[in-house]
């Protein structure tokens, strides 16, 4: 076995180990993870917020036992494959062992490590970007048309995972037009490959069409309630923080693409980054949307620095290039991962505040990072709903209705009573199965919306009570209240059906 292969295996093993030890047991899954797992029970060619690939992976996870180990395995796998492709890119560019180690270290000790702790489409999105760029490099080097088709398949998989990869094409296409690589557009096989990719994503496009393009509604909601709070300078600052340890390598790669003669044929990658980041900035994109841009530039930078630092006294700087990502990772370890208790974070808020970690999507600062707050209170909610459900005289005739997808997904994941909670929120509106026999209602209500629940709903039932609530003060769901209504005295079914129809028409 070659020395480089042994080193690569070592990096991959370290990658998987880190992904499992960087999450403290006191944290639950993150709210989006529950929704993605529930999608496996409702397989389709599309969903209100994401394409179908995540549901396919969720189905595999459920088949394997639906444990936290497997939930965390797949994002870790996608991160390891991202590192592998960067490794293969460096080999394609003629890099030596030092370049390989540099590239792997930059990928490993970056924001990608934090991204891979969560079961979301983002990890596969970064892998898809990196793999597509790799296909472009392989085509430039070989001009073999098979790489056009491999690239089309990679893009289709990326598109069916997360629509974000469209920004890759939006940035890459003008870069192709202004560089000699525009000759690609004269190739017949280019259009055949493009058609192949279109056919692969066609089922999802048809699903969007048949469902009135919910992705447009989702993007509008993002724009109105989240992206409006995105600061463009904050976006750029986040890019630096995300890859601070690899900054020298990435900048080296950009410089090489512009000025280094052996990389002249890859110049389109320089312009592609400029165009892609400009588009993200213009649309006020969330900072993590752009993470997939960077891994391939680590490969260019690693090879360039390896060649520049190959002789004389400069070779003594090589270890510094490798150590820098690790040195920056050490302080990031303290704030970027859910490996510290909420109490610890509260006592050391300044370290988190300096890096903007306490800034939430609502534009305000809070006690702990939003992604950490989204990993608390879910087990508490599910166990309390289970207990209340079990205490009813006719539990099988009970509807568990939640305000948001996180609540419904968490109850469905943790429930020991086989509860199938529903919601008017997100994809649950399409999964709403209304049992005509129900006489009891367990209503999970957001803290900000709980005020009128008893007044509005109690006339329909014999008994009404605000039974319990989420008491973890660090949870984003803190104060979420569980109402229990029993003995329906009037037919409430028409009211709920009307609400379902209203929400569906709104979407």
N, C-alpha and C positions, 0 to 999 in steps of 0.2 A: 504493500500500500504506500502510495506517495506521501511525502511529508505534508504537502498542501492538503491532501484529503483528510489526514489525521487532524490537522488544525481546524479544518472546516467542521468535522464531526464534533470537535470540542466546542466550537462556537454554538452549534445547534443544540447540543446538550445543555450548555449554559443558558441559552435562550429559554428553553422549556423550564428549566429549574427556576429562573428568575420570575417567569410569568406566574408561577404557582406560589412563590413565597412573598410576593409584593402586595398581597391583599390580606389584610387582617381579618381573622375569623368573625369579628364583631360586625362586619359589614355584610349586608345581604346582596343579592343580585341588584343590578341597576334597572330602573323602571322600564327602559326600552327592551331589555333582555326578556322580560316577561311577555311583552307583546310579540316579539319575534318567536319565542318558543310556542306561544299559542297559535301562531300561524300554521304550524305543522298540522293542527287539527282541522284546518280549513284551507287545504291546498287549492291554489288558483294561479292564474298567469299574471296576477298583479294584486296590489293592495293599495290602500289610500295613500300611504306615505313611501312605500318601497316596492321595488320589483320582486319577482318570485324566488330568487336564488336562496335568500336567507331561510325561507320556509322549507326548502328542500334540505338544507343543512340541519334545520331544526328537526325535521322528520328523522334524519339519521341519528341525531342526539337522543331523541325519544326512544328510538329502536335500541340504542345502546344502554338505555337505563335512565336517561334524563337526569343524571347526576351533575353536580357542580363541576366535577372533574372533566366531563365531556363538554360541558358548556364552555369552559375555559380552554379546552384543548384546541378547538378549531381556530380561534383568533391567534393563539400561540403558533399554531401550524402555519397560518398565513404569514405571520411575521417571520418565521423561520424560512419560508419559501421566498419571501422578499429578500432576505439576506443572501439566500442561495443564488438568486438571479443577479444580484449585485456582484456576487463572487464570480459568476459565469461571465458577466459583462466585463469585469476586469481582465479575466483570462482572454476574452475576445479582443480586448484592446491591447493585449500584449504585456499586461502587468506581471510583476514578479511577486514572490511571497510577501514581501513587505507591503506592496500595494493591496494584496488580498487581505492581509490582516488589518490594514488601515481602513479599507472599505467596510469590512465586517464589523470592526469596532465602532465605526461611525453609525452604522445602522443599529447595532445592538444598544448602544448607550445614547439613544435619542428619544424623542417624544413617541416614536413608534412602540417603544416598550410599554408606555402608559396606554397607548391606543389598543394594544393587544391584550390588555387586561379585561376588556369588555367585549361581550358577544354582541356585536353590532355589524352592519355592513361595511364599516369604515376600514377594518383590517384587510378584507378582501379587495376593497376599493384601492388601497395603496398597492397591494400586490398586482392588481390588474394594470394600474398605471405603469408600474415598473416593468412588468412583463411586456406590455405593448411597446414601450420605449426600447426594450431589448430586441424585439422583433424588427424595429426600424433600423437599429444598428446592424443586426445580422443581414438585413436586406442591402443596406449601403455597402457592407463589406463584400457580400457574395453576389448580389443582384440575382439571387435565386428567387424565383417567383413564389416558391412554397412559403416564404416568409411573409408574403402579402396575405396569404390565406390563413397562416397561423395568427398573424396580427388581427385579421378580421374575426377569427374565433375568440381570441383574447378580448377584443373590444366588446363583442357580443356578450360574453360571460360577464364582463365588467358592467355593461349596461343593464343586464338582467339582475345584477346585484345592487347597483346604485347609479342613478342617473347622473351623478356628479362627473362621471368619466366623459360626458359630452364636452366639458370644458377643456379636456385634453385635446380633442379635435379642433375646438375653436381656437386654441393657441397654436397648435401644430400646423394647421392648414396655411395661414398666412406666412409662417416661417418657411414652409416648403415653397411658396410662391416667390419669395424674395431671394432664394438661394438656388444654386445649380440643381438641387434635387427636384426642382419643378419638372424636370424631364420625366419624372415618374408619372405625371398626369397624361403623358402621351402613350403610356403602356396600357394595352387592352386588358391585360390581366389585373391591373389595378381596379378597373371598374367591375370585373367579374368578382374579385375578392370583396369589393364594397357591396355588391349585390348579395354575396354569400352572407356577409354580416347582417345585412338588412333582413334577409329571410330568417335568420336565427332569432332576431329580436321581434319579428313580425307578430308572433302570438301575444306578446305583451302590448304592442302598439294597438292591436285589435281589441284587447281587453280594455285599454285606456279609452278607445273610441266607444266601445259598447257601454262603458260606465261614465260617459261624459267627461273624460279626461280629469279624474280627481287629482292628478299630479299638479295641474294648474291651480286648483283650489288650495292644495297643500303649500305650493310655492307662495301663493298670495298670503296665506296665514303666516308663513315664515317672514315674509316681507313686512307685514303689518305689525306683528307682535314680537319678533325676535331680531331680524336683520336691521330693523330701524334703529336698534340700540347698538349696532356694530360701529365702532370707531375705526376709520380707515388707518389712522396711525397706529391704533391698537392692533390691527390686523398685521401690519408690518413688524411691530415689536414682537408679536407672538411668533412670527416666522423665525426671528432671531433666537428667541428663547427656546423654541422647539428644537433647534439644531445648533445651539450655541457651541457644543463640543465639536461639531463637524464644520463649523463656520469657515475655518481656514481651508479645509478640504474642498468645500462647495465653491468658495470664491476662487480657489485654485483651478477648479474645473471650469468655471465660467471664463476665467482669464485664458485658459488653454484653448477653449473652444473659439475664442476670438483671435488669439495671437500665436498659438503653438502650431507650427507647421504640420506635424503628424496628425493633428486633429482637424485640419482644415475642412475635410469632407464632412465633418459632423457639425458644421457651424449652424445648421438649422436648429440644433438643440439650444444654442445661445438665445436665438430669437424666440424660440418656442417658450422658454421660461419667461422672457420679458412680456410676451403677449398674454400668456396664461395668467400670470400674476396681475397684470393690468386689468384683465377681464374680471378676475375675482375682486379686485379692489373697487372697480366701477360698480359692481353689483352688491357691494357691502357683504360679501360672503363671510360666513363664519371662518375663523382662523384655521380650524382643522381640515376644512375642505381642500386646502392646498398641500397637505402633507405628502400626497402621492407624487408631487412634482419632484421632490428632492433626492430620493435614493439613487437615481441614475446618475446624478451630478456628483454624488460621492464617488462613483466608479471612475468618472473622468478625472476628478481631482486626485484620487488616490494614485492613478497611473501617472499623471503629470508630476506630482510631487515625488513619486518614486524615481522618476527619471532625472528630475532636477537635483535631487539629493543623493545621487548615486556615486559621486566621486569626491575625492579630496576631503576637506574638513566638513563638507556639508553632510556627509553620511552620518555624522554624529548627531545631526538634528532629527534623524529618522525616528528614534524612540520618542522624541518629544511630540511628534505628530500623532503617534499612537496613544500616548499617555493623555494628551489634552482631553479627548472625549471622556475618558475615565475620571479625570480630575473634576470636570464639570458635572459629571453624573453624581458624584458624591453629595454635593449640596442639593441637587435636584431630587435625589433619593428621599430627602427629608420632606419635600413639599408636593411632589408630583404624583405620588401613589397613595392609595388608601391603606397605608401601613402604620398609621398613627391614629390613636383614638381621638374622637371629637373633643374630648377634654384637653388632650395635649395640644390640638390645633388652637383651641380657644386661648390657651395660656401662651401660645407662641404665634399670635396672629400677624405680627409685623412681617415675619418671614414670608408668609403666604400673601399678605397684602402687597408687598413690594413687587411681586411677580404677577399681580392681578388675579390671583387664584380665588379671591373672595368675591369677585365681580360676577354676577349672575346675568342671565339673559334678560332680566327685567331692568337692567341698567343700574342696579344698586349693589352695594357690598353687603355681605351676610357673614354669619359667624364661621361657617366652614365652606369649602368649595362646593359648587352646585352639584358636580358629579358625585361627590361623597354623600351629600344630603339626599341624593336620589337613590342611595344604597342603604338607607336606614328606614326602619319602621314597617317594612313590608311583612316580615314574619309576625310581628306584633299584631298587625291588622288581620292577617289571615287566621291566626290562632284565636283571636277574639271573635271573629265572625263565625268560625267553626263552633266555638263554645255556645254562642247565642243560637246558632242554627240547631245544635243538638238539644237545646233546652226547649225547643218548640214542641207542642203536642203533635203537630202534623208537619214535620220538617220537609217532607217530600213535596208539599204543596206551597213551597216558598220560592219567591223570586228574589235573587240577590242582585240589586241594581247599584252600580257604582258611577261616580262622576267622571272618572278618567280611566284610560287604558292601563295605567300602572296598577291601580287598585284592583281592577278586574283580573289582570294577568297574574298578580301576586297571589290573590286568593285562589285562583285556579291552579297555580303551581304548588302552593304549600298546603292546600286544604287536605285534611285527612278524611273528610266526609263526602268527598266526591262532588263538591259544589262546583257548579258551572256559572260563575258570575258573568254578568253582561254589563254593557254600558252604551250610552248614546255617543260615546267618544271614539274617534279613530275607526279602526276596522271592525270594532265590536258592533257597530251599528248594522253592519251587513251580516253579522253572525247571530243576531238577536232572534232566539227561538222563544216564543211566548207560549207557555203552557196554560191552556184555557182553564185548568183546574186550580190555579194558584189562589190561595186565600190569605197568605202571609207575605209580607215584604220586609226584607232587610235592606235598608237604604244607606249606602256609604256616601257621605256628603263632604265635599271640600270644606275646610274651615271657613273660608271667606263666603261660602254660599249656604251655610247651614241655617241661617237665621230664621227663615220662614218655613222650614220643612214641616215641623209639627203642625203649624197653622194650616198649611196647604193640603197636607196628605191625611191628617188624622180624621177628617170627616168621612173618609172612605172605609175606616176600620173601627172595630170595637175597642181595641186598646192601642195606645201609641206611647212610645217612650224613647228618649235619647239614652241609649243603653251603655255606650262606652265610646272611647276615642283613642287616638294614637297619642301616647304620652311622651314619646322620645322627642325632646325639645330640639334636637339637632336634625331631625328628619324634615325633609321638604314637606312631608305630609303631616307635620305636627299639628294637632288639633282636629284632624279629620275625624268626623263624628259618625258613629254607627247608630242609626235609628232602627227600631223594630216595631213593625205594625202587624197586628194579628187580627184574624176574623173579619175578612172583608165583608162589609155590610151592604155595599152596592157594587155593581159591576164596574170595576176599574179597568177592565181589559180594553174597552173602546178608547179610553183616555190615553193609555200607553201606546196603542196602535196608532193613534193620531200623532203622538209625539215621535214615534219611529218614522212615520211617513213624512213628517215635517223635516226631520233631520236628514233623511235621505234626499229629499227634494232640494234642501239647502246645499247639499254637496253636489 
